[in-house]
Amino acid sequence: MIVLKRLSVWLALVGVGFAAWILMGANQKDPMPQPISEPPRSPYQQTVAASGIIEAVNENVRIAPPSPD
């Protein structure tokens, strides 16, 4: 009877250790892959970047880059 009690304690400890080992392995992150090609670079010395929504207060306004006339 005592052998079964000791065996169950050791099996429980082994199970807790195994669960901790599995959780530690699942927590590791994979390294980021290298890009296939270099990202494009801006040919300009200074740039402006923005994101968002433009909403007119009174009337619609056309916004566009300058074009040669």
NORRARA-V756593 format. One record per residue. N is the residue number from 0. RES is the residue in one small letter. PHI is phi in radians with two decimals (999 if undefined). PSI is psi in radians with two decimals (999 if undefined). OMEGA is omega in whole degrees, 0 to 359 (none if undefined). Layout:
[[N/RES/PHI/PSI/OMEGA] [N/RES/PHI/PSI/OMEGA]]
This chain:
[[0/m/999/-0.72/180] [1/i/-1.15/-0.60/180] [2/v/-1.11/-0.72/179] [3/l/-1.16/-0.64/178] [4/k/-1.16/-0.76/179] [5/r/-1.18/-0.65/179] [6/l/-1.12/-0.71/180] [7/s/-1.18/-0.59/177] [8/v/-1.16/-0.80/179] [9/w/-1.14/-0.69/177] [10/l/-1.12/-0.65/178] [11/a/-1.14/-0.74/178] [12/l/-1.13/-0.72/177] [13/v/-1.11/-0.70/179] [14/g/-1.13/-0.72/178] [15/v/-1.15/-0.73/178] [16/g/-1.10/-0.72/179] [17/f/-1.12/-0.74/179] [18/a/-1.12/-0.71/178] [19/a/-1.12/-0.71/179] [20/w/-1.12/-0.74/179] [21/i/-1.13/-0.76/181] [22/l/-1.15/-0.65/178] [23/m/-1.17/-0.64/178] [24/g/-1.23/-0.57/181] [25/a/-1.34/-0.33/182] [26/n/-1.43/-0.22/182] [27/q/-1.31/2.46/179] [28/k/-1.69/2.51/176] [29/d/-1.32/2.52/178] [30/p/-1.19/2.63/179] [31/m/-1.20/2.36/179] [32/p/-1.27/2.67/177] [33/q/-1.26/2.50/178] [34/p/-1.15/2.62/180] [35/i/-1.19/-0.72/177] [36/s/-2.42/2.85/180] [37/e/-1.16/2.47/177] [38/p/-1.19/2.65/181] [39/p/-1.14/2.56/179] [40/r/-1.94/2.55/180] [41/s/-1.26/2.35/178] [42/p/-1.37/-0.10/184] [43/y/-1.67/2.63/179] [44/q/-1.30/-0.70/180] [45/q/-2.12/2.42/179] [46/t/-2.34/2.83/175] [47/v/-2.21/2.27/178] [48/a/-2.19/2.40/179] [49/a/-2.67/2.75/174] [50/s/-2.49/2.60/180] [51/g/2.64/-2.89/181] [52/i/-2.12/2.34/176] [53/i/-1.78/2.15/179] [54/e/-2.16/2.33/179] [55/a/-1.42/2.49/179] [56/v/-1.42/-0.86/185] [57/n/-1.86/-0.80/185] [58/e/-2.54/2.83/178] [59/n/-1.28/2.38/180] [60/v/-2.14/2.37/180] [61/r/-1.50/2.24/178] [62/i/-2.11/2.19/181] [63/a/-2.73/2.75/176] [64/p/-1.20/2.71/180] [65/p/-1.11/2.48/178] [66/s/-2.17/2.55/180] [67/p/-1.20/2.37/179] [68/d/-1.64/999/none]]
